[in-house]
Amino acid sequence: MLLPILPFYLVNEMHTTQSVAGVVIALYTISALVIRPFSGYVVDKFARKPMYLVCYALFAVAFAGYAVATTLTIFILLRIFHGFGFGISSVSGNTLVVDIMPPSRQGEGIGYFSMTTSVAMALGPYLGLALYGKLSFQVIFLCAFAIAVLGWLTIVFIKPVKGPEVKNKPAVGHKKSVNDFILLKAFIPAVTFLLLGFAYGAISNYMGVYGEETPAVKSVSGLFFVVLAVGILLARLVSGRFLNRGKIVAVICFGAITMIVALILFKFHMSAWLFMVIALVFGLGYGVIAPAFQTMFINMAPEDHRGAANATFFLRLWTWVSG
């Protein structure tokens, strides 16, 4: 919701340059990345639902903090704090949801779960752009906070599987290793996902600005994220069944080729209908690769290292810095 409007807020309200605004926005992603390996370790060693509740609460509070941040320094500190909260809560939430899935439908389940988060990441910017100019930034920040509070309340009703949490207690004499923090065997797939995700990072951060600066699509720029969400939704509904059949690499190849096609289309003479086609095609491509990679990482990890597997999966957040 805040991704496309924060550049406007920092430039217009806090009077920063665009380059400074880019750095401030990226601090959220960088701090989330810094905390990722440690969050994977903590999630694997402690009960996941309590961890999720606490970290998500910290994540939610940061939205309210934006509304009262009076200086750029305070705003920067909030971005770092917000990134820490997001880094831990997303790993704990994703690990908790894998725990409660039937193993035989894990690929499909991850697809459905990531579908909801990806649709939110697509519809959120549309909502932010729709409210931009109609409401003050402070009110938009408080709206985001209210939505986050609703999200926290839904966590209360999750019934975690007790088995994995019991197994995740630290063993006596256990020596910490790199695999407790990052799944080393998933390094090459993680790099592949990182490279594929750079395009998504640039699009999610700056498509709002691109729409403002391109007359042919200015009137429909907000709809880009809606159509992107439709593409992601369609992709997730279909790809999960192929993942359950073990077609993980084939799904990734299809998604990569589809994303490349969408990016090539930007080179043609832009029009409103082509803009929507790009959004749909790109959504289809990214919509299939994200759950495919997460399924791959989970399959590579033992049950007591699912947190580390999800932390490795979320290293893709480097792609958001590419904006």
Sequence and secondary structure as in RCSB ss.txt:
>XXXX:A:sequence
MLLPILPFYLVNEMHTTQSVAGVVIALYTISALVIRPFSGYVVDKFARKPMYLVCYALFAVAFAGYAVATTLTIF
ILLRIFHGFGFGISSVSGNTLVVDIMPPSRQGEGIGYFSMTTSVAMALGPYLGLALYGKLSFQVIFLCAFAIAVL
GWLTIVFIKPVKGPEVKNKPAVGHKKSVNDFILLKAFIPAVTFLLLGFAYGAISNYMGVYGEETPAVKSVSGLFF
VVLAVGILLARLVSGRFLNRGKIVAVICFGAITMIVALILFKFHMSAWLFMVIALVFGLGYGVIAPAFQTMFINM
APEDHRGAANATFFLRLWTWVSG
>XXXX:A:secstr
  TTTHHHHHHHTS   HHHHHHHHHHHHHHHHHHHHHHHHHHHHS HHHHHHHHHHHHHHHHHHHHH  SHHHH
HHHHHHHHHHHHHHHHHHHHHHHHTS GGGHHHHHHHHHHHHHHHHHHHHHHHHHHBTTB HHHHHHHHHHHHHH
HHHHHTT    HHHHHHTS  TT    GGGTS GGGHHHHHHHHHHHHHHHHHHHHHHHHHHH TTTGGGTTHHH
HHHHHHHHHHHHHHHHHHHTT HHHHHHHHHHHHHHHHHGGGS   HHHHHHHHHHHHHHHHHHHHHHHHHHHHH
S GGGHHHHHHHHGGGGHHHHT 
